[in-house]
């Protein structure tokens, strides 16, 4: 299932649960209908989809990224106008300073080269946004 499909499923499930809890979310365009039996069946199908999505994401998180995808990550040198106080490596939490070479993921998040390489050897997902790198 693609990322957009997962987002739609999560949004639909959230809207339905809010309605079940007495919220005033309009679900007229969703698969959850006013008929209690249809709502129950819809909830079951949404639960299955969410569990499958969680399982797929968990599998991706424990699979390492391909060595070639790690090697081609773009190296960037931070410029003087990049403030040291605004950026840090989310893995080791060290502050980035101007002139430092960092590695940029395809999602644009930046890390120390060694930090992100070690991370991607254990998980194929960006530690900040869970962008999926190619896996073995």
Residue, then its C-alpha position, 0 to 999 in steps of 0.5 A: x500500500x502506498x503512503x497516500x493510501x495509508x494517509x486516507x485510511x488513517x484519516x477515515x479511521x480517525x474521523x469514524x472514531x471521533x464520530x463514535x465518541x460523540x464528535x460532530x465529524x461529517x462522515x457522509x463521504x466515507x465508507x462508514x454509513x449511518x446503518x450500525x451494521x455497515x458501520x461495524x463491518x466498515x470498522x472491521x475492514x479499517x482495523x484490518x487495513x491499519x494492522x496490515x499498514x502497521x505490520x508493513x511499516x514495522x517490517x520496513x523499519x527492521x530491514x536495512x537500506x541497500x548499501x548502494x542507496x546509502x552510498x549515493x546519499x548527497x553530501x552537503x557542506x553547510x554554508x556560513x548563513x546556516x546557523x549552528x543553533x538551528x540544526x543538529x544531527x537528530x541521531x547523535x544530537x550534536x550541533x551542526x556548524x558552518x563548514x561541516x559536511x553533512x549527509x542529506x537524505x532524499x527527504x531533505x533531512x540532514x545528519x552526520x554521514x557516519x550517523x545516518x550510515x549506521x542508522x540505515x544499516x539497521x533501519x531503512x526509514x529516516x529517523x525523523x519522517x520515516x521516509x523509506x529507503x530501498x531495502x534488501 
